[in-house]
Amino acid sequence: MLDRLSALPATVGTVLAATVTAGALLAATPVLAQPAATSMASVAAKIQPHRAIYAMSLGSARNGAKVSDVRGRMMFEWADACDGWTTEQRFQLRFVYSEGDDMAMNTNYTTWEAKNGLRYRFNVRKLVNGELDEEVRGEANLQADGAGTAQFTKPEPQEMELPAGTMFPTAHTLAILDHAERNEPFFTRTIFDGSDAEGPTEVSTVTGKPGAPKESGKDPLLKVGKSWPVRMAFFPLQSDSAQPEYEMSLRLLENGIAESMQIDYGDFTVNAVLEKIEALPKSGC
């Protein structure tokens, strides 16, 4: 599903380069207890607000794939807004199909998420070949147990129940880092990101062993602390299938910066390689 690329904001904390195969193993992973607030606060204190530019391209296409090429850029910004985290993702992608047709997709996805993980606002605007294709807007609220509601104002007004244990995207990214720090490599969460009106997704995550940052030819922001390979599998919440809708891999630094990513849609993959990284100020609040 090409439109799922617009969901990346929710998953930049999601990890690829793990050597473990996701599939049914991930689907069977038990849900763990929510991370302790103290450990999550420790993880959040290490986050470096930043703006990153990624070059995106086709990684591989399996026999029979309808996509023959993908090219473009993604800008991802993670900022500290005192009482919350803001993210913005902008995609400019061109897909070329095996039949010869092509499609230009521009997506802008912005969010605000309370630092306690209980409130969330989202806005998605997607253009296909210069024409408005989809617009999603709304907000969501959770109780302490993760149950809550999402209210959409676009594409049409609707209210959606969120099951207990739901997390928003930035909280999920912090949870990945927290589990990695505590050497707990397997966990599954229900994530609501507002990237479309279809509701929450079950995300199963595997983190690999930590590695030290590479020293040569790297920006100082990429030389800080540990990093982990992460692989995530995304399942529609109501599906009984052991096969994920798509998978995502990346290498995640403890400061929240993703060095590289790959999205696997089954019949083709899309690579995202970091081209430029810029530090943004911490709030100081």
N, C-alpha and C positions, 0 to 999 in steps of 0.2 A: 504494500500500500504506500504509494509515493507521498500521500498527504501526511503520513505519520512522521515524516521528517520534521514537521512543525512541532512535534512533541519533544524534540531534543532538549528544550530548556529544562524540562522536568527531569532529565536524565543525564545531564552533564556530570553529575556525581556517579553515574553508572559506569561500570568498568568492563573493558573488553579483554585485553591481552592475556587473560587467564588461560591456562592450558587445559582446564577442565571442560568437558563438553556439557552444555546446558541441558537441552532437551527434557526428557522425562525425569532425569535426576533432579533438575531444578524444580520441576513441577511438584515433586514429592517432598521437597524440603519443608520441614515443619516451621510454623510461625513461632518466633521467639518473643520473649517479653520485650516491651518497649525499653530502650536504653535509659539508664539513670540520668536524671537531669544534670547531676554534677559532671558526669563524663561527657555529656553532650556540650556542656558549657566549656569544658576544657578543649574540645575539638573546635568549637565555634571561635574560641579566642585565637586560634592559629590561622583562621581564614584570612587570605589576602584579597580584598576587593580588587577586581581587575577587569580589563577589557582585552579580549583575545580575538584575533582574526585567524580563521582556518581556511585553507584551500581544500575544496571538496572535489573528488573525482571518483569515477568508477573503479572499484577494486578488482572485481571479477564478475563474470556473467556465465552462468551455467548453461548447458545445452537447452535450447528452447526458451531462453529468457527473452522477454519482450523488449528489454532495455539493452541498447548496445553501447551507450556512453552517457556519462553524467559529468558535468563541469560546473564550477561555481565557487562561491565564497559564503562563509558564515561568520557573522560577528556575534560574539557572546559577551555580555557585560554582567558582572555580578557586583552590586554596590551595597554599601552599608548605609541604611537610612535611619539610624538610631533605634527606633522601636521595631524595625523590620529590615528585611532583605529585599532588594529589588533586583530583578533580572530582566534583561532584554536580549532577544535573539533576532537577528535579521539574516534571512537566507536569500541568496540570488543564485538560482540553479537552472541549468538547462539540461533537459533529458532528451536524448535521441533514441528513437525506437527502431527496432530491427526492420520494420517496414519502410523506414525512411523519414517518417514524420518526426517532429520535435515539439517540445513544450518548454516554455519559460515560466518558472514559478518564483514569485517573490513573496516572502512571508515575513511578517513582523509580529513578534510574540513578546508581550511584556507582562510582568507579574510583580505583585507586592505580597510579601508573606511576613506575618508577625513573628518575632523571634521566639515567642513561646509556642509557635507551630499551630495555633488555634484559629487564625484568621488568614484569609487569602483572597486576593483580587487578581483577575486575569483578563487579558484582552488579546485577541488573535485576529489578524487581518491577512488574508491570502489572495494574491492576484495570480491568475493563470493567463499567460499571453496578454498581459496588460489589462485584463478585465477582472473585476471583483468576483471571486469564486466563493469565498466563505468569510464570514465575520462572526466571531464568538466573543461574548463579553459576559462577565458576571462576577460573583463573589461566593465564598464558601466559609462556613464556620464549623469548628469541631468542638466537642466536649472533651473532658479529660481522658475518656476511654477511646477517643478517636471516632466515635459516631457523630454524625452531624448532617448538615444540609448544604446543598449548593443551589444558588439562585442564578439562573441565566436571564439576561435581558436581551441577548442576541444569540443565535439567529431568530429566536422567538422566546417569549417569556415562559419559563418553566422552572419547577422546583424539583430537586433530585435528592433522595435520601442517600447518605454515605454511611457504610457499615462501620461498626466498631473496629478499631485498629487502623483506620485510614490515616495516611500521612500526606502532607503537601510536599512539593518537589525539593525545596531547600532543606527541609527537615530530613527528607530521605537521603540527600547527599551527605548531610552531617552524620546520619545513622550509618551509612556505608563506611565513612572514615572512622567512626567510633568502633564498629565491628572489626575493621581492619586493625586498628590499634590494639584491640583486646584479643586479637588472633582468633576471632570467631568467623570463619570464612563463609558460612552458609546462612542465609536468612531470606525470608519472603515477607513482603509488605503489600498492602493495598494502597495504591497511589492515585490521588486525584490531582490532575494538573490543569484542567480546563482547556486543553488544546483542541478539544472538539466536544460535541454535545452527547457523546456516547457514554460518558461516565467513567468511573474508576477502572484501573487496570491492576492486575496482580503482577508484581515484579519480583522475580527470584534472582538473587545475586550471589555470585561466588567471587571472593577476593583471594588473590594469590599471595605468595610470600613477599615481604617488603624488600625493596632494593634501595640503594643509595643513589642520589641523583648523579647523572654523568657530569663530569667537570669540564670537559673540553668543549669550547665553542657554544656555550649555553648562556642564556640570559641569567643574571643573578636571581631572578624570581624562580627559575627552574632548578636552582642549586640548593634549595632550602629543604632540610629534613628528608623524610622517607617518601617513597612512592610505592604504589601497589598496582598490579594488573587486576582489572575487574571485568567480569562478564555478567551481563544481565539478560534475562529472558522475559518477554512481555506477553501476558496471557489475558484475553478478554475475561472479565470477572465471572461471567456466567458460563464460560466454556468448559467442557469436560475433556477437551483435547489435551494430550500430552505434548503436542507440538506448539511452540510459541508462535505468536503472530509475527514477531520479529525479535532479533537479538541485537545487543549493543555491547561493544568492547571498548575499553580505553585504559590508558595509564593515568592514574590519579595521584597527584602530589598531596601531601598532608595540608598544604595551604589552600586546597580546593581547585587548583589549576589542573586542567586536563591537557597532557602533552599531545595526545593523539587519540583518535576515535575511529571505530568502524561500525557501521550499521549493516546487519545481515538480514535481508528480506527473503531469504530462502533461495530464490533463483538468481539474485545478484547482490553484490555488496557495494557500499559507498564508504570511501575513506575520507577522513578529515585530518589534515596535517597542520599543526600549528605553524603559522607564518610570522605572527607578530604578537607580542604580549606587552601590556602597559599596566602598571600599578595604579590603582585608584585610592584615594584617601580613606582611611578608617574614620568612622564618625566621631570618635572621641567622647561619645555620650556615656 
